[in-house]
Amino acid sequence: MHANCPNCNLRYEKEPGNFYGAMYVSYGFSTAIFLVTAFVLYHFFGDPSLNVYLISILAAAILLFPWNFRYSRVIFLYLIWKS
């Protein structure tokens, strides 16, 4: 992200609560990832053992972490934006 706006030279600053709000959005994304992974395992793979659930959900969460990290901040910024 740019430090200043390329058009008007406005200096971008983060709000103090920006990271806390983004954590709530990230929590929602993580919950959705866990639930979708468990749903797919249950309905398409015939309700496997608990170890398969834990390993699959952990792998999905780790693989989608970069997406979750970036888009939770972006979506939170869109939620608090006032034009």
N, CA, C and O atoms as a CHARMM CRD file, in Angstrom:
* protein
*
  332
    1    1 MET  N      0.83900  -1.16700   0.00000 PROA 1      0.00000
    2    1 MET  CA     0.00000   0.00000   0.00000 PROA 1      0.00000
    3    1 MET  C      0.89100   1.23900   0.00000 PROA 1      0.00000
    4    1 MET  O      1.93500   1.27300   0.65100 PROA 1      0.00000
    5    2 HSD  N      0.46700   2.23000  -0.72500 PROA 2      0.00000
    6    2 HSD  CA     1.23700   3.46700  -0.80300 PROA 2      0.00000
    7    2 HSD  C      1.19000   4.21900   0.52900 PROA 2      0.00000
    8    2 HSD  O      0.19600   4.15000   1.25200 PROA 2      0.00000
    9    3 ALA  N      2.26100   4.92800   0.84500 PROA 3      0.00000
   10    3 ALA  CA     2.28400   5.75600   2.05300 PROA 3      0.00000
   11    3 ALA  C      1.44400   7.01500   1.86500 PROA 3      0.00000
   12    3 ALA  O      0.80800   7.49300   2.80400 PROA 3      0.00000
   13    4 ASN  N      1.44800   7.54700   0.64800 PROA 4      0.00000
   14    4 ASN  CA     0.66100   8.73400   0.30200 PROA 4      0.00000
   15    4 ASN  C     -0.15400   8.46100  -0.95400 PROA 4      0.00000
   16    4 ASN  O      0.21000   7.61400  -1.76900 PROA 4      0.00000
   17    5 CYS  N     -1.24900   9.18000  -1.10200 PROA 5      0.00000
   18    5 CYS  CA    -2.09100   9.04600  -2.29000 PROA 5      0.00000
   19    5 CYS  C     -1.33500   9.58600  -3.49900 PROA 5      0.00000
   20    5 CYS  O     -0.78300  10.68400  -3.43200 PROA 5      0.00000
   21    6 PRO  N     -1.29700   8.83100  -4.61700 PROA 6      0.00000
   22    6 PRO  CA    -0.57200   9.32100  -5.78800 PROA 6      0.00000
   23    6 PRO  C     -1.24000  10.54500  -6.43300 PROA 6      0.00000
   24    6 PRO  O     -0.57400  11.29200  -7.14900 PROA 6      0.00000
   25    7 ASN  N     -2.50700  10.76100  -6.19900 PROA 7      0.00000
   26    7 ASN  CA    -3.20500  11.89000  -6.82000 PROA 7      0.00000
   27    7 ASN  C     -3.16500  13.15900  -5.97700 PROA 7      0.00000
   28    7 ASN  O     -2.79300  14.22300  -6.47100 PROA 7      0.00000
   29    8 CYS  N     -3.54900  13.05200  -4.70200 PROA 8      0.00000
   30    8 CYS  CA    -3.67900  14.25300  -3.87100 PROA 8      0.00000
   31    8 CYS  C     -2.63500  14.34600  -2.76800 PROA 8      0.00000
   32    8 CYS  O     -2.62600  15.31800  -2.01200 PROA 8      0.00000
   33    9 ASN  N     -1.75700  13.36000  -2.66100 PROA 9      0.00000
   34    9 ASN  CA    -0.67800  13.31700  -1.68000 PROA 9      0.00000
   35    9 ASN  C     -1.19100  13.22400  -0.23500 PROA 9      0.00000
   36    9 ASN  O     -0.48700  13.63100   0.69000 PROA 9      0.00000
   37   10 LEU  N     -2.39800  12.69700  -0.02900 PROA 10     0.00000
   38   10 LEU  CA    -2.92900  12.47800   1.30900 PROA 10     0.00000
   39   10 LEU  C     -2.12600  11.36900   1.98000 PROA 10     0.00000
   40   10 LEU  O     -1.90100  10.31700   1.38200 PROA 10     0.00000
   41   11 ARG  N     -1.69900  11.59300   3.20000 PROA 11     0.00000
   42   11 ARG  CA    -0.93000  10.58200   3.93200 PROA 11     0.00000
   43   11 ARG  C     -1.89600   9.59000   4.54700 PROA 11     0.00000
   44   11 ARG  O     -2.79300   9.96800   5.30100 PROA 11     0.00000
   45   12 TYR  N     -1.71200   8.31500   4.22100 PROA 12     0.00000
   46   12 TYR  CA    -2.56100   7.26600   4.76400 PROA 12     0.00000
   47   12 TYR  C     -2.10200   6.90900   6.17700 PROA 12     0.00000
   48   12 TYR  O     -0.91100   6.71900   6.42500 PROA 12     0.00000
   49   13 GLU  N     -3.05300   6.82100   7.09000 PROA 13     0.00000
   50   13 GLU  CA    -2.75200   6.40700   8.45800 PROA 13     0.00000
   51   13 GLU  C     -3.77200   5.36000   8.88200 PROA 13     0.00000
   52   13 GLU  O     -4.93400   5.40300   8.47800 PROA 13     0.00000
   53   14 LYS  N     -3.32700   4.44000   9.68500 PROA 14     0.00000
   54   14 LYS  CA    -4.22200   3.40100  10.18100 PROA 14     0.00000
   55   14 LYS  C     -4.93000   3.89200  11.42400 PROA 14     0.00000
   56   14 LYS  O     -4.34100   4.57900  12.25800 PROA 14     0.00000
   57   15 GLU  N     -6.19300   3.53700  11.54400 PROA 15     0.00000
   58   15 GLU  CA    -6.92100   3.85100  12.75700 PROA 15     0.00000
   59   15 GLU  C     -6.45800   2.91900  13.87300 PROA 15     0.00000
   60   15 GLU  O     -6.01100   1.80600  13.59600 PROA 15     0.00000
   61   16 PRO  N     -6.55800   3.35000  15.12400 PROA 16     0.00000
   62   16 PRO  CA    -6.10900   2.48200  16.22000 PROA 16     0.00000
   63   16 PRO  C     -6.86500   1.15700  16.29500 PROA 16     0.00000
   64   16 PRO  O     -6.26900   0.13900  16.64700 PROA 16     0.00000
   65   17 GLY  N     -8.14000   1.14100  15.97900 PROA 17     0.00000
   66   17 GLY  CA    -8.92800  -0.08400  16.07100 PROA 17     0.00000
   67   17 GLY  C     -8.97600  -0.89100  14.79600 PROA 17     0.00000
   68   17 GLY  O     -9.72900  -1.86100  14.70500 PROA 17     0.00000
   69   18 ASN  N     -8.18500  -0.50800  13.80400 PROA 18     0.00000
   70   18 ASN  CA    -8.23000  -1.18800  12.51200 PROA 18     0.00000
   71   18 ASN  C     -7.91500  -2.67100  12.63500 PROA 18     0.00000
   72   18 ASN  O     -8.60600  -3.50300  12.04700 PROA 18     0.00000
   73   19 PHE  N     -6.88400  -3.00800  13.39000 PROA 19     0.00000
   74   19 PHE  CA    -6.47200  -4.40800  13.47700 PROA 19     0.00000
   75   19 PHE  C     -7.44400  -5.22900  14.31600 PROA 19     0.00000
   76   19 PHE  O     -7.63300  -6.41700  14.05500 PROA 19     0.00000
   77   20 TYR  N     -8.06100  -4.61000  15.31900 PROA 20     0.00000
   78   20 TYR  CA    -9.05800  -5.33100  16.10900 PROA 20     0.00000
   79   20 TYR  C    -10.28500  -5.66300  15.27200 PROA 20     0.00000
   80   20 TYR  O    -10.81400  -6.77200  15.35100 PROA 20     0.00000
   81   21 GLY  N    -10.73200  -4.71900  14.48300 PROA 21     0.00000
   82   21 GLY  CA   -11.88700  -4.96500  13.62600 PROA 21     0.00000
   83   21 GLY  C    -11.59400  -6.01600  12.57500 PROA 21     0.00000
   84   21 GLY  O    -12.44100  -6.86100  12.28200 PROA 21     0.00000
   85   22 ALA  N    -10.40100  -5.96900  12.00900 PROA 22     0.00000
   86   22 ALA  CA   -10.01400  -6.96500  11.00700 PROA 22     0.00000
   87   22 ALA  C     -9.92200  -8.35700  11.62200 PROA 22     0.00000
   88   22 ALA  O    -10.14000  -9.35500  10.93500 PROA 22     0.00000
   89   23 MET  N     -9.60000  -8.43100  12.91400 PROA 23     0.00000
   90   23 MET  CA    -9.55900  -9.74100  13.57100 PROA 23     0.00000
   91   23 MET  C    -10.95300 -10.35200  13.66700 PROA 23     0.00000
   92   23 MET  O    -11.10300 -11.56900  13.56100 PROA 23     0.00000
   93   24 TYR  N    -11.97700  -9.51800  13.86700 PROA 24     0.00000
   94   24 TYR  CA   -13.34100 -10.03800  13.90000 PROA 24     0.00000
   95   24 TYR  C    -13.74600 -10.59200  12.53700 PROA 24     0.00000
   96   24 TYR  O    -14.38000 -11.64400  12.45400 PROA 24     0.00000
   97   25 VAL  N    -13.38400  -9.89100  11.47800 PROA 25     0.00000
   98   25 VAL  CA   -13.69200 -10.37500  10.12700 PROA 25     0.00000
   99   25 VAL  C    -12.91600 -11.65800   9.85200 PROA 25     0.00000
  100   25 VAL  O    -13.46000 -12.59500   9.26600 PROA 25     0.00000
  101   26 SER  N    -11.65900 -11.71200  10.26500 PROA 26     0.00000
  102   26 SER  CA   -10.84200 -12.91000  10.09400 PROA 26     0.00000
  103   26 SER  C    -11.43000 -14.09500  10.85500 PROA 26     0.00000
  104   26 SER  O    -11.40300 -15.22800  10.37200 PROA 26     0.00000
  105   27 TYR  N    -11.95900 -13.82600  12.04100 PROA 27     0.00000
  106   27 TYR  CA   -12.61500 -14.87700  12.82100 PROA 27     0.00000
  107   27 TYR  C    -13.81900 -15.43900  12.06000 PROA 27     0.00000
  108   27 TYR  O    -14.03500 -16.65100  12.04500 PROA 27     0.00000
  109   28 GLY  N    -14.59400 -14.56700  11.43700 PROA 28     0.00000
  110   28 GLY  CA   -15.72900 -15.01700  10.62500 PROA 28     0.00000
  111   28 GLY  C    -15.28000 -15.86100   9.43900 PROA 28     0.00000
  112   28 GLY  O    -15.87900 -16.89400   9.14300 PROA 28     0.00000
  113   29 PHE  N    -14.22300 -15.41800   8.76000 PROA 29     0.00000
  114   29 PHE  CA   -13.68400 -16.20400   7.64600 PROA 29     0.00000
  115   29 PHE  C    -13.19400 -17.56800   8.12000 PROA 29     0.00000
  116   29 PHE  O    -13.46300 -18.58600   7.48300 PROA 29     0.00000
  117   30 SER  N    -12.47100 -17.58300   9.24200 PROA 30     0.00000
  118   30 SER  CA   -11.95300 -18.85500   9.75900 PROA 30     0.00000
  119   30 SER  C    -13.08800 -19.80400  10.11500 PROA 30     0.00000
  120   30 SER  O    -13.01600 -20.99900   9.82800 PROA 30     0.00000
  121   31 THR  N    -14.12900 -19.27800  10.73400 PROA 31     0.00000
  122   31 THR  CA   -15.28500 -20.10600  11.07100 PROA 31     0.00000
  123   31 THR  C    -15.92900 -20.67400   9.81400 PROA 31     0.00000
  124   31 THR  O    -16.30500 -21.84600   9.77800 PROA 31     0.00000
  125   32 ALA  N    -16.05400 -19.84300   8.78400 PROA 32     0.00000
  126   32 ALA  CA   -16.62600 -20.31500   7.51700 PROA 32     0.00000
  127   32 ALA  C    -15.74900 -21.39600   6.88500 PROA 32     0.00000
  128   32 ALA  O    -16.26700 -22.38300   6.36200 PROA 32     0.00000
  129   33 ILE  N    -14.44400 -21.22100   6.92800 PROA 33     0.00000
  130   33 ILE  CA   -13.52500 -22.23100   6.38600 PROA 33     0.00000
  131   33 ILE  C    -13.68100 -23.54400   7.14000 PROA 33     0.00000
  132   33 ILE  O    -13.74200 -24.60700   6.52200 PROA 33     0.00000
  133   34 PHE  N    -13.74500 -23.48600   8.46300 PROA 34     0.00000
  134   34 PHE  CA   -13.90600 -24.69700   9.27200 PROA 34     0.00000
  135   34 PHE  C    -15.22100 -25.39900   8.94400 PROA 34     0.00000
  136   34 PHE  O    -15.25000 -26.61400   8.75100 PROA 34     0.00000
  137   35 LEU  N    -16.30200 -24.63500   8.88300 PROA 35     0.00000
  138   35 LEU  CA   -17.61300 -25.23600   8.63500 PROA 35     0.00000
  139   35 LEU  C    -17.73500 -25.82100   7.23700 PROA 35     0.00000
  140   35 LEU  O    -18.29100 -26.90600   7.06600 PROA 35     0.00000
  141   36 VAL  N    -17.22200 -25.11400   6.23500 PROA 36     0.00000
  142   36 VAL  CA   -17.30200 -25.63100   4.85500 PROA 36     0.00000
  143   36 VAL  C    -16.46300 -26.89600   4.71500 PROA 36     0.00000
  144   36 VAL  O    -16.88700 -27.85600   4.07100 PROA 36     0.00000
  145   37 THR  N    -15.27900 -26.90200   5.31400 PROA 37     0.00000
  146   37 THR  CA   -14.43100 -28.10300   5.24900 PROA 37     0.00000
  147   37 THR  C    -15.10700 -29.28100   5.94100 PROA 37     0.00000
  148   37 THR  O    -15.10400 -30.39300   5.41400 PROA 37     0.00000
  149   38 ALA  N    -15.67400 -29.05100   7.09400 PROA 38     0.00000
  150   38 ALA  CA   -16.36800 -30.13700   7.80700 PROA 38     0.00000
  151   38 ALA  C    -17.59100 -30.60300   7.01900 PROA 38     0.00000
  152   38 ALA  O    -17.86300 -31.80300   6.97000 PROA 38     0.00000
  153   39 PHE  N    -18.32800 -29.69300   6.40900 PROA 39     0.00000
  154   39 PHE  CA   -19.49600 -30.05500   5.60100 PROA 39     0.00000
  155   39 PHE  C    -19.09300 -30.92900   4.41000 PROA 39     0.00000
  156   39 PHE  O    -19.73300 -31.94200   4.12900 PROA 39     0.00000
  157   40 VAL  N    -18.03100 -30.52900   3.72000 PROA 40     0.00000
  158   40 VAL  CA   -17.55900 -31.31300   2.56000 PROA 40     0.00000
  159   40 VAL  C    -17.10300 -32.69200   3.00400 PROA 40     0.00000
  160   40 VAL  O    -17.42500 -33.69100   2.36000 PROA 40     0.00000
  161   41 LEU  N    -16.36400 -32.75400   4.08400 PROA 41     0.00000
  162   41 LEU  CA   -15.90600 -34.06900   4.56800 PROA 41     0.00000
  163   41 LEU  C    -17.07900 -34.95300   4.96400 PROA 41     0.00000
  164   41 LEU  O    -17.08900 -36.14300   4.65000 PROA 41     0.00000
  165   42 TYR  N    -18.04800 -34.39800   5.63700 PROA 42     0.00000
  166   42 TYR  CA   -19.17700 -35.19300   6.11100 PROA 42     0.00000
  167   42 TYR  C    -20.04300 -35.69300   4.96000 PROA 42     0.00000
  168   42 TYR  O    -20.41900 -36.86400   4.92200 PROA 42     0.00000
  169   43 HSD  N    -20.35500 -34.80800   4.02900 PROA 43     0.00000
  170   43 HSD  CA   -21.30500 -35.17400   2.97900 PROA 43     0.00000
  171   43 HSD  C    -20.68100 -35.86700   1.77300 PROA 43     0.00000
  172   43 HSD  O    -21.34600 -36.66100   1.10700 PROA 43     0.00000
  173   44 PHE  N    -19.42600 -35.58200   1.48400 PROA 44     0.00000
  174   44 PHE  CA   -18.82700 -36.16700   0.28500 PROA 44     0.00000
  175   44 PHE  C    -17.83900 -37.28500   0.56700 PROA 44     0.00000
  176   44 PHE  O    -17.48700 -38.03700  -0.34200 PROA 44     0.00000
  177   45 PHE  N    -17.38600 -37.40900   1.80200 PROA 45     0.00000
  178   45 PHE  CA   -16.42200 -38.45100   2.13700 PROA 45     0.00000
  179   45 PHE  C    -16.92400 -39.39200   3.21500 PROA 45     0.00000
  180   45 PHE  O    -16.14200 -40.14300   3.79700 PROA 45     0.00000
  181   46 GLY  N    -18.20900 -39.36100   3.48500 PROA 46     0.00000
  182   46 GLY  CA   -18.83000 -40.35700   4.35100 PROA 46     0.00000
  183   46 GLY  C    -18.47300 -40.28100   5.82000 PROA 46     0.00000
  184   46 GLY  O    -18.25800 -41.32300   6.43900 PROA 46     0.00000
  185   47 ASP  N    -18.40000 -39.12200   6.39500 PROA 47     0.00000
  186   47 ASP  CA   -18.14400 -38.93200   7.82500 PROA 47     0.00000
  187   47 ASP  C    -16.90000 -39.69400   8.28400 PROA 47     0.00000
  188   47 ASP  O    -17.01000 -40.72100   8.95400 PROA 47     0.00000
  189   48 PRO  N    -15.69500 -39.18300   7.91600 PROA 48     0.00000
  190   48 PRO  CA   -14.46200 -39.85600   8.32200 PROA 48     0.00000
  191   48 PRO  C    -14.18400 -39.69400   9.81200 PROA 48     0.00000
  192   48 PRO  O    -14.97900 -39.09400  10.53500 PROA 48     0.00000
  193   49 SER  N    -13.07000 -40.22200  10.26300 PROA 49     0.00000
  194   49 SER  CA   -12.72700 -40.17900  11.68900 PROA 49     0.00000
  195   49 SER  C    -12.36800 -38.75100  12.12300 PROA 49     0.00000
  196   49 SER  O    -12.17900 -37.85500  11.30000 PROA 49     0.00000
  197   50 LEU  N    -12.28400 -38.58100  13.42300 PROA 50     0.00000
  198   50 LEU  CA   -11.98900 -37.26900  13.99100 PROA 50     0.00000
  199   50 LEU  C    -10.61500 -36.76500  13.55300 PROA 50     0.00000
  200   50 LEU  O    -10.44000 -35.56800  13.32500 PROA 50     0.00000
  201   51 ASN  N     -9.64500 -37.66300  13.43300 PROA 51     0.00000
  202   51 ASN  CA    -8.30600 -37.25000  12.99400 PROA 51     0.00000
  203   51 ASN  C     -8.32500 -36.66300  11.59100 PROA 51     0.00000
  204   51 ASN  O     -7.61500 -35.69600  11.31400 PROA 51     0.00000
  205   52 VAL  N     -9.12200 -37.23200  10.71400 PROA 52     0.00000
  206   52 VAL  CA    -9.22900 -36.71000   9.34800 PROA 52     0.00000
  207   52 VAL  C     -9.85000 -35.31600   9.36900 PROA 52     0.00000
  208   52 VAL  O     -9.41300 -34.43000   8.63400 PROA 52     0.00000
  209   53 TYR  N    -10.86200 -35.12000  10.20500 PROA 53     0.00000
  210   53 TYR  CA   -11.46300 -33.79100  10.34700 PROA 53     0.00000
  211   53 TYR  C    -10.42300 -32.77100  10.81500 PROA 53     0.00000
  212   53 TYR  O    -10.28300 -31.69900  10.22600 PROA 53     0.00000
  213   54 LEU  N     -9.70400 -33.11200  11.86900 PROA 54     0.00000
  214   54 LEU  CA    -8.73400 -32.18200  12.44000 PROA 54     0.00000
  215   54 LEU  C     -7.61800 -31.84200  11.45400 PROA 54     0.00000
  216   54 LEU  O     -7.25500 -30.67400  11.30800 PROA 54     0.00000
  217   55 ILE  N     -7.08000 -32.84000  10.78600 PROA 55     0.00000
  218   55 ILE  CA    -5.99500 -32.60500   9.83700 PROA 55     0.00000
  219   55 ILE  C     -6.48700 -31.80700   8.63700 PROA 55     0.00000
  220   55 ILE  O     -5.80000 -30.89500   8.17800 PROA 55     0.00000
  221   56 SER  N     -7.65800 -32.13500   8.12700 PROA 56     0.00000
  222   56 SER  CA    -8.19100 -31.43200   6.95900 PROA 56     0.00000
  223   56 SER  C     -8.53000 -29.98400   7.27200 PROA 56     0.00000
  224   56 SER  O     -8.22800 -29.09100   6.48000 PROA 56     0.00000
  225   57 ILE  N     -9.15000 -29.74500   8.40800 PROA 57     0.00000
  226   57 ILE  CA    -9.50800 -28.37400   8.77800 PROA 57     0.00000
  227   57 ILE  C     -8.25200 -27.54900   9.04700 PROA 57     0.00000
  228   57 ILE  O     -8.18200 -26.38700   8.64900 PROA 57     0.00000
  229   58 LEU  N     -7.27500 -28.12700   9.70800 PROA 58     0.00000
  230   58 LEU  CA    -6.02000 -27.42400   9.95200 PROA 58     0.00000
  231   58 LEU  C     -5.29400 -27.12100   8.64300 PROA 58     0.00000
  232   58 LEU  O     -4.76900 -26.02100   8.46900 PROA 58     0.00000
  233   59 ALA  N     -5.25900 -28.08100   7.72500 PROA 59     0.00000
  234   59 ALA  CA    -4.60500 -27.85600   6.43000 PROA 59     0.00000
  235   59 ALA  C     -5.32500 -26.77200   5.63200 PROA 59     0.00000
  236   59 ALA  O     -4.67700 -25.92400   5.02000 PROA 59     0.00000
  237   60 ALA  N     -6.65700 -26.79100   5.63300 PROA 60     0.00000
  238   60 ALA  CA    -7.40900 -25.76700   4.91400 PROA 60     0.00000
  239   60 ALA  C     -7.17100 -24.38600   5.51700 PROA 60     0.00000
  240   60 ALA  O     -7.02300 -23.40700   4.78600 PROA 60     0.00000
  241   61 ALA  N     -7.13400 -24.30500   6.83800 PROA 61     0.00000
  242   61 ALA  CA    -6.89900 -23.01900   7.50300 PROA 61     0.00000
  243   61 ALA  C     -5.50600 -22.48600   7.19300 PROA 61     0.00000
  244   61 ALA  O     -5.33900 -21.28700   6.97100 PROA 61     0.00000
  245   62 ILE  N     -4.50800 -23.35800   7.17700 PROA 62     0.00000
  246   62 ILE  CA    -3.13500 -22.92300   6.88300 PROA 62     0.00000
  247   62 ILE  C     -2.99500 -22.52400   5.41900 PROA 62     0.00000
  248   62 ILE  O     -2.35000 -21.52100   5.11300 PROA 62     0.00000
  249   63 LEU  N     -3.58700 -23.29200   4.51600 PROA 63     0.00000
  250   63 LEU  CA    -3.48100 -22.96400   3.09700 PROA 63     0.00000
  251   63 LEU  C     -4.21000 -21.67200   2.74000 PROA 63     0.00000
  252   63 LEU  O     -3.77300 -20.93900   1.85300 PROA 63     0.00000
  253   64 LEU  N     -5.30100 -21.39100   3.41500 PROA 64     0.00000
  254   64 LEU  CA    -6.07700 -20.19400   3.12600 PROA 64     0.00000
  255   64 LEU  C     -5.71000 -19.01100   4.01400 PROA 64     0.00000
  256   64 LEU  O     -6.34900 -17.96100   3.93400 PROA 64     0.00000
  257   65 PHE  N     -4.69700 -19.16100   4.85400 PROA 65     0.00000
  258   65 PHE  CA    -4.29900 -18.06700   5.73600 PROA 65     0.00000
  259   65 PHE  C     -3.92100 -16.79700   4.99000 PROA 65     0.00000
  260   65 PHE  O     -4.37400 -15.72500   5.39100 PROA 65     0.00000
  261   66 PRO  N     -3.10900 -16.84800   3.91700 PROA 66     0.00000
  262   66 PRO  CA    -2.78500 -15.59200   3.21500 PROA 66     0.00000
  263   66 PRO  C     -4.03000 -14.89600   2.66400 PROA 66     0.00000
  264   66 PRO  O     -4.13700 -13.67200   2.73700 PROA 66     0.00000
  265   67 TRP  N     -4.95400 -15.65500   2.12400 PROA 67     0.00000
  266   67 TRP  CA    -6.21200 -15.08300   1.62300 PROA 67     0.00000
  267   67 TRP  C     -6.99400 -14.46900   2.77700 PROA 67     0.00000
  268   67 TRP  O     -7.49000 -13.34700   2.66800 PROA 67     0.00000
  269   68 ASN  N     -7.10500 -15.19400   3.86800 PROA 68     0.00000
  270   68 ASN  CA    -7.84100 -14.72300   5.03700 PROA 68     0.00000
  271   68 ASN  C     -7.21400 -13.44600   5.59500 PROA 68     0.00000
  272   68 ASN  O     -7.93500 -12.50100   5.91600 PROA 68     0.00000
  273   69 PHE  N     -5.91200 -13.40000   5.71500 PROA 69     0.00000
  274   69 PHE  CA    -5.20700 -12.25500   6.27100 PROA 69     0.00000
  275   69 PHE  C     -5.44300 -11.00100   5.42900 PROA 69     0.00000
  276   69 PHE  O     -5.74400  -9.93400   5.96300 PROA 69     0.00000
  277   70 ARG  N     -5.30500 -11.13700   4.12900 PROA 70     0.00000
  278   70 ARG  CA    -5.44700  -9.98200   3.24700 PROA 70     0.00000
  279   70 ARG  C     -6.88500  -9.50200   3.16500 PROA 70     0.00000
  280   70 ARG  O     -7.15900  -8.31700   3.35400 PROA 70     0.00000
  281   71 TYR  N     -7.79400 -10.40500   2.88900 PROA 71     0.00000
  282   71 TYR  CA    -9.16500  -9.98000   2.62300 PROA 71     0.00000
  283   71 TYR  C     -9.94000  -9.61700   3.88000 PROA 71     0.00000
  284   71 TYR  O    -10.93400  -8.89800   3.78500 PROA 71     0.00000
  285   72 SER  N     -9.53200 -10.07800   5.03700 PROA 72     0.00000
  286   72 SER  CA   -10.19700  -9.61700   6.25500 PROA 72     0.00000
  287   72 SER  C     -9.91000  -8.14400   6.48500 PROA 72     0.00000
  288   72 SER  O    -10.79000  -7.40300   6.92400 PROA 72     0.00000
  289   73 ARG  N     -8.68000  -7.70700   6.19200 PROA 73     0.00000
  290   73 ARG  CA    -8.36400  -6.27800   6.32400 PROA 73     0.00000
  291   73 ARG  C     -9.08000  -5.45300   5.26400 PROA 73     0.00000
  292   73 ARG  O     -9.58500  -4.36800   5.55400 PROA 73     0.00000
  293   74 VAL  N     -9.12700  -5.96300   4.03700 PROA 74     0.00000
  294   74 VAL  CA    -9.78300  -5.22500   2.95700 PROA 74     0.00000
  295   74 VAL  C    -11.27800  -5.07000   3.23100 PROA 74     0.00000
  296   74 VAL  O    -11.83200  -3.98100   3.08200 PROA 74     0.00000
  297   75 ILE  N    -11.91700  -6.14300   3.62400 PROA 75     0.00000
  298   75 ILE  CA   -13.36700  -6.08100   3.87800 PROA 75     0.00000
  299   75 ILE  C    -13.66200  -5.18200   5.07000 PROA 75     0.00000
  300   75 ILE  O    -14.64900  -4.44600   5.05400 PROA 75     0.00000
  301   76 PHE  N    -12.82200  -5.22700   6.10500 PROA 76     0.00000
  302   76 PHE  CA   -13.05200  -4.33600   7.23700 PROA 76     0.00000
  303   76 PHE  C    -12.90800  -2.87100   6.82500 PROA 76     0.00000
  304   76 PHE  O    -13.67300  -2.02000   7.28000 PROA 76     0.00000
  305   77 LEU  N    -11.93600  -2.57700   5.97000 PROA 77     0.00000
  306   77 LEU  CA   -11.79400  -1.20000   5.49200 PROA 77     0.00000
  307   77 LEU  C    -13.02400  -0.75900   4.71000 PROA 77     0.00000
  308   77 LEU  O    -13.46000   0.38500   4.83600 PROA 77     0.00000
  309   78 TYR  N    -13.58200  -1.64700   3.91200 PROA 78     0.00000
  310   78 TYR  CA   -14.81100  -1.30500   3.19200 PROA 78     0.00000
  311   78 TYR  C    -15.98300  -1.10700   4.14500 PROA 78     0.00000
  312   78 TYR  O    -16.85800  -0.28200   3.88600 PROA 78     0.00000
  313   79 LEU  N    -16.00900  -1.85300   5.24100 PROA 79     0.00000
  314   79 LEU  CA   -17.10300  -1.71000   6.19900 PROA 79     0.00000
  315   79 LEU  C    -17.05600  -0.37800   6.94500 PROA 79     0.00000
  316   79 LEU  O    -18.10100   0.19500   7.25300 PROA 79     0.00000
  317   80 ILE  N    -15.85400   0.11900   7.23700 PROA 80     0.00000
  318   80 ILE  CA   -15.75300   1.35800   8.01600 PROA 80     0.00000
  319   80 ILE  C    -15.58300   2.58300   7.14600 PROA 80     0.00000
  320   80 ILE  O    -15.54800   3.70000   7.66200 PROA 80     0.00000
  321   81 TRP  N    -15.47800   2.40600   5.85000 PROA 81     0.00000
  322   81 TRP  CA   -15.24400   3.54900   4.96200 PROA 81     0.00000
  323   81 TRP  C    -16.44800   4.46700   4.94200 PROA 81     0.00000
  324   81 TRP  O    -17.58400   4.01700   4.79200 PROA 81     0.00000
  325   82 LYS  N    -16.19400   5.75700   5.09300 PROA 82     0.00000
  326   82 LYS  CA   -17.25600   6.75600   5.02300 PROA 82     0.00000
  327   82 LYS  C    -16.88700   7.74600   3.93000 PROA 82     0.00000
  328   82 LYS  O    -15.88300   8.44800   4.04000 PROA 82     0.00000
  329   83 SER  N    -17.69500   7.80500   2.87500 PROA 83     0.00000
  330   83 SER  CA   -17.37300   8.73700   1.80800 PROA 83     0.00000
  331   83 SER  C    -18.21800   9.97700   1.86100 PROA 83     0.00000
  332   83 SER  O    -18.06400  10.86400   1.02200 PROA 83     0.00000
